[in-house]
Amino acid sequence: MLPIAMLTGALFHVYIEVLSFLTPTLIFCMLFLTFCKISPRNMKFSGLHIWLILIQLAGSLLLYGLIAPFNEEVAEGILICVVAPTATAAAVITGMLGGNVAFLASFVFLSNVTVALTAPVIFSFLGTNRDLSFWDSFGYICRQVVPLLILPLLGAWAVQYILPRLHRWLLSVQIVAFYMWSLALTIVTGRTVSFLLVQENPHYWTEGILAFLALIVCVFQFWLGRRLGRLYGNTIAGGQGLGQKNTILAIWMAQLYLCPAAAVGPAAYVLWQNIINSYQIWKKRKKDVKC
């Protein structure tokens, strides 16, 4: 489905781009359905959760600080590849690889809440809304990001306790989230391709470098997450928690709050992380067959 969604967005970008207004709604609904599977009673946090969050925040700012003096667009693209919250699908992949799903589900919650609280500050300090003061920019971003990430969580938990019958039905239609993800990926791909084709002063060399650096960052985050996870007995969950990003949200935030070219980073990242996960799943199945 990934290649089909991206190819459709690229080929029909002129028509797909007009659906961009649907992206926040799709993200909200996907998070809502995912959080319906997470009960606050089952969430437990460990030192590994804290380490992964610190790397997510401090690592993004460190890389931005190192790259920005040379190229602002590349720096913003890499920042969003690191600071983006963990993908909701990471829990599914973790289960397929034999990892700790409960740990990963807790981290999906923690990662999304952390980004909801810190992204407005980070984007405001970057001065991406040049015509606004810091506080005006902060308020503007808060009004869009915080409800998008926090309200699905609160809504899902409210449904669990107040409307248990509806909650059971929502659990039975989780496949809908996958189709929403496919549509959202098609839309953000179409919008990114449209930007690349109509930009007044193309910087294809810069965008190529950004896509390549996104590969390096992707591989490193999976590797580092697994290394840290091994220390806590959660190798697979650690790798997925740090490496698999909510790229739909990342592309949307880049297109809205950063320079337009920055979206190339997470757009490339979605390809790299799916290649890595496909390889891991193939390797796991091959190992299971031998056993």
URKA-V145729 format. One record per residue. N is the residue number from 0. RES is the residue in three letters. OMEGA is omega in degrees with one decimal (* if undefined). Layout:
BEGIN
n=N res=RES omega=OMEGA
n=N res=RES omega=OMEGA
END
This chain:
BEGIN
n=0 res=MET omega=179.8
n=1 res=LEU omega=-179.9
n=2 res=PRO omega=-179.3
n=3 res=ILE omega=-179.0
n=4 res=ALA omega=-178.2
n=5 res=MET omega=180.0
n=6 res=LEU omega=177.9
n=7 res=THR omega=178.5
n=8 res=GLY omega=-178.9
n=9 res=ALA omega=-175.9
n=10 res=LEU omega=-175.8
n=11 res=PHE omega=-174.9
n=12 res=HIS omega=-179.2
n=13 res=VAL omega=-178.4
n=14 res=TYR omega=-176.8
n=15 res=ILE omega=-174.7
n=16 res=GLU omega=-178.2
n=17 res=VAL omega=178.8
n=18 res=LEU omega=-176.2
n=19 res=SER omega=-178.8
n=20 res=PHE omega=-179.2
n=21 res=LEU omega=-172.5
n=22 res=THR omega=179.2
n=23 res=PRO omega=179.4
n=24 res=THR omega=179.0
n=25 res=LEU omega=178.1
n=26 res=ILE omega=179.5
n=27 res=PHE omega=-177.1
n=28 res=CYS omega=178.2
n=29 res=MET omega=179.2
n=30 res=LEU omega=179.5
n=31 res=PHE omega=-179.7
n=32 res=LEU omega=180.0
n=33 res=THR omega=-178.6
n=34 res=PHE omega=174.5
n=35 res=CYS omega=-179.0
n=36 res=LYS omega=-175.7
n=37 res=ILE omega=177.2
n=38 res=SER omega=178.9
n=39 res=PRO omega=179.5
n=40 res=ARG omega=-175.6
n=41 res=ASN omega=-177.0
n=42 res=MET omega=176.3
n=43 res=LYS omega=-176.0
n=44 res=PHE omega=-178.3
n=45 res=SER omega=178.4
n=46 res=GLY omega=179.9
n=47 res=LEU omega=176.6
n=48 res=HIS omega=-178.3
n=49 res=ILE omega=179.2
n=50 res=TRP omega=-178.7
n=51 res=LEU omega=177.8
n=52 res=ILE omega=179.4
n=53 res=LEU omega=178.1
n=54 res=ILE omega=179.5
n=55 res=GLN omega=-177.1
n=56 res=LEU omega=-177.0
n=57 res=ALA omega=-179.9
n=58 res=GLY omega=-179.8
n=59 res=SER omega=-179.1
n=60 res=LEU omega=178.6
n=61 res=LEU omega=179.9
n=62 res=LEU omega=177.1
n=63 res=TYR omega=-179.5
n=64 res=GLY omega=-179.8
n=65 res=LEU omega=-173.5
n=66 res=ILE omega=-173.9
n=67 res=ALA omega=179.6
n=68 res=PRO omega=-178.9
n=69 res=PHE omega=-179.0
n=70 res=ASN omega=-176.7
n=71 res=GLU omega=-177.7
n=72 res=GLU omega=179.0
n=73 res=VAL omega=-179.6
n=74 res=ALA omega=180.0
n=75 res=GLU omega=178.6
n=76 res=GLY omega=179.1
n=77 res=ILE omega=178.1
n=78 res=LEU omega=-176.8
n=79 res=ILE omega=177.3
n=80 res=CYS omega=-178.1
n=81 res=VAL omega=-174.3
n=82 res=VAL omega=-179.1
n=83 res=ALA omega=-179.6
n=84 res=PRO omega=179.2
n=85 res=THR omega=-179.8
n=86 res=ALA omega=177.1
n=87 res=THR omega=179.7
n=88 res=ALA omega=-178.2
n=89 res=ALA omega=179.0
n=90 res=ALA omega=178.9
n=91 res=VAL omega=179.8
n=92 res=ILE omega=178.4
n=93 res=THR omega=177.8
n=94 res=GLY omega=179.8
n=95 res=MET omega=-178.9
n=96 res=LEU omega=178.8
n=97 res=GLY omega=-178.4
n=98 res=GLY omega=-177.4
n=99 res=ASN omega=-176.2
n=100 res=VAL omega=-179.0
n=101 res=ALA omega=177.7
n=102 res=PHE omega=-176.4
n=103 res=LEU omega=178.8
n=104 res=ALA omega=177.4
n=105 res=SER omega=-178.9
n=106 res=PHE omega=175.1
n=107 res=VAL omega=177.1
n=108 res=PHE omega=-176.4
n=109 res=LEU omega=-178.6
n=110 res=SER omega=-179.5
n=111 res=ASN omega=178.7
n=112 res=VAL omega=179.7
n=113 res=THR omega=179.4
n=114 res=VAL omega=178.8
n=115 res=ALA omega=-177.2
n=116 res=LEU omega=-174.2
n=117 res=THR omega=-177.4
n=118 res=ALA omega=178.2
n=119 res=PRO omega=179.1
n=120 res=VAL omega=-178.0
n=121 res=ILE omega=-177.8
n=122 res=PHE omega=178.7
n=123 res=SER omega=177.7
n=124 res=PHE omega=177.5
n=125 res=LEU omega=178.3
n=126 res=GLY omega=-176.9
n=127 res=THR omega=172.9
n=128 res=ASN omega=-170.0
n=129 res=ARG omega=-175.5
n=130 res=ASP omega=-176.8
n=131 res=LEU omega=172.7
n=132 res=SER omega=-179.3
n=133 res=PHE omega=-175.5
n=134 res=TRP omega=176.2
n=135 res=ASP omega=178.3
n=136 res=SER omega=179.3
n=137 res=PHE omega=179.6
n=138 res=GLY omega=-179.8
n=139 res=TYR omega=-178.5
n=140 res=ILE omega=178.4
n=141 res=CYS omega=-177.0
n=142 res=ARG omega=-179.4
n=143 res=GLN omega=-173.5
n=144 res=VAL omega=-175.0
n=145 res=VAL omega=178.0
n=146 res=PRO omega=-177.2
n=147 res=LEU omega=-176.4
n=148 res=LEU omega=-175.7
n=149 res=ILE omega=-176.6
n=150 res=LEU omega=176.1
n=151 res=PRO omega=179.0
n=152 res=LEU omega=-179.4
n=153 res=LEU omega=179.3
n=154 res=GLY omega=-179.7
n=155 res=ALA omega=179.7
n=156 res=TRP omega=177.3
n=157 res=ALA omega=179.3
n=158 res=VAL omega=-179.9
n=159 res=GLN omega=-173.5
n=160 res=TYR omega=-174.5
n=161 res=ILE omega=-176.3
n=162 res=LEU omega=-176.0
n=163 res=PRO omega=179.7
n=164 res=ARG omega=176.3
n=165 res=LEU omega=179.4
n=166 res=HIS omega=178.8
n=167 res=ARG omega=178.4
n=168 res=TRP omega=179.1
n=169 res=LEU omega=177.4
n=170 res=LEU omega=-178.1
n=171 res=SER omega=-177.8
n=172 res=VAL omega=-178.5
n=173 res=GLN omega=179.6
n=174 res=ILE omega=179.3
n=175 res=VAL omega=179.6
n=176 res=ALA omega=179.1
n=177 res=PHE omega=179.1
n=178 res=TYR omega=174.9
n=179 res=MET omega=178.1
n=180 res=TRP omega=180.0
n=181 res=SER omega=179.3
n=182 res=LEU omega=179.5
n=183 res=ALA omega=178.4
n=184 res=LEU omega=177.2
n=185 res=THR omega=-177.4
n=186 res=ILE omega=-176.8
n=187 res=VAL omega=175.0
n=188 res=THR omega=178.4
n=189 res=GLY omega=-179.8
n=190 res=ARG omega=179.0
n=191 res=THR omega=178.7
n=192 res=VAL omega=178.6
n=193 res=SER omega=178.2
n=194 res=PHE omega=-177.8
n=195 res=LEU omega=-175.7
n=196 res=LEU omega=-174.4
n=197 res=VAL omega=-179.2
n=198 res=GLN omega=-175.0
n=199 res=GLU omega=-179.6
n=200 res=ASN omega=-176.6
n=201 res=PRO omega=175.1
n=202 res=HIS omega=-174.7
n=203 res=TYR omega=178.1
n=204 res=TRP omega=178.1
n=205 res=THR omega=-178.8
n=206 res=GLU omega=174.9
n=207 res=GLY omega=176.8
n=208 res=ILE omega=-180.0
n=209 res=LEU omega=178.7
n=210 res=ALA omega=179.3
n=211 res=PHE omega=178.6
n=212 res=LEU omega=176.1
n=213 res=ALA omega=176.2
n=214 res=LEU omega=-179.8
n=215 res=ILE omega=179.9
n=216 res=VAL omega=179.7
n=217 res=CYS omega=-180.0
n=218 res=VAL omega=-177.7
n=219 res=PHE omega=-178.6
n=220 res=GLN omega=175.8
n=221 res=PHE omega=-178.5
n=222 res=TRP omega=-177.8
n=223 res=LEU omega=178.0
n=224 res=GLY omega=178.5
n=225 res=ARG omega=179.5
n=226 res=ARG omega=178.3
n=227 res=LEU omega=-179.6
n=228 res=GLY omega=180.0
n=229 res=ARG omega=179.9
n=230 res=LEU omega=-178.3
n=231 res=TYR omega=-179.6
n=232 res=GLY omega=-179.9
n=233 res=ASN omega=-175.5
n=234 res=THR omega=-175.8
n=235 res=ILE omega=-178.9
n=236 res=ALA omega=178.0
n=237 res=GLY omega=178.9
n=238 res=GLY omega=179.6
n=239 res=GLN omega=-178.3
n=240 res=GLY omega=-178.3
n=241 res=LEU omega=-172.2
n=242 res=GLY omega=-175.8
n=243 res=GLN omega=-173.7
n=244 res=LYS omega=171.8
n=245 res=ASN omega=-172.7
n=246 res=THR omega=176.2
n=247 res=ILE omega=178.3
n=248 res=LEU omega=-179.0
n=249 res=ALA omega=179.3
n=250 res=ILE omega=179.8
n=251 res=TRP omega=179.9
n=252 res=MET omega=179.0
n=253 res=ALA omega=-179.3
n=254 res=GLN omega=-174.7
n=255 res=LEU omega=-170.0
n=256 res=TYR omega=-178.3
n=257 res=LEU omega=177.2
n=258 res=CYS omega=-173.2
n=259 res=PRO omega=-177.5
n=260 res=ALA omega=-178.7
n=261 res=ALA omega=-179.3
n=262 res=ALA omega=178.1
n=263 res=VAL omega=-179.7
n=264 res=GLY omega=178.7
n=265 res=PRO omega=177.0
n=266 res=ALA omega=175.8
n=267 res=ALA omega=-178.0
n=268 res=TYR omega=-179.1
n=269 res=VAL omega=177.7
n=270 res=LEU omega=-177.2
n=271 res=TRP omega=-176.6
n=272 res=GLN omega=178.1
n=273 res=ASN omega=173.9
n=274 res=ILE omega=179.4
n=275 res=ILE omega=-179.6
n=276 res=ASN omega=177.4
n=277 res=SER omega=178.4
n=278 res=TYR omega=-179.4
n=279 res=GLN omega=179.1
n=280 res=ILE omega=177.6
n=281 res=TRP omega=-179.6
n=282 res=LYS omega=179.8
n=283 res=LYS omega=180.0
n=284 res=ARG omega=178.0
n=285 res=LYS omega=178.7
n=286 res=LYS omega=-179.7
n=287 res=ASP omega=179.3
n=288 res=VAL omega=179.6
n=289 res=LYS omega=-179.5
n=290 res=CYS omega=*
END
